[in-house]
């Protein structure tokens, strides 16, 4: 998977279904952290790009780092966004600044583990179950073009879902 853009696709329908229980920004941050090792290996011209970070154990550790560092960072970004929106008087674009811990945890868990599955489908050097097994049962379970199409299609579907949901009135429970 050529870095983060394709990885973002499946996150959009999850956001559409989950609303505030899932953070697209935190998911994206997790995707970037997941590919730091691969970027390092590319820059050093190493033949195998995917190592420990592309195992479920590595992804879990990266998810923990994303949770601890990304939650406050994303909340800071959201506060900055709202300040900018307040300056421009475009209140319809204000966002909730707080990410609940359960939402953050589910976001980084989905983000880091789904990253492994998507990359394991197309990269021969991903060993998701290492160090226990070098097997990759996900490799080529679908064609790479179909994988990319899946990521693009889920992005478009999810964006449409989010767009339609944003136009609907918010239902609040009555007291």
Secondary structure, DSSP 8 states (H G I E B T S, - for coil): --SHHHHHHHHHHHHHHHGGGS-HHHHHHHHHHHTHHHHHHHHTT-S----GGGSHHHHHHHHHHIIIIIHHHHHHHHHHHHHHHHHHT-GGG-------HHHHHHHHHHHHHHHHHHHHHH-TT--TTTTT----TTTTSS-HHHHHHHHHHHHHHHHHHHHHHHHS-------
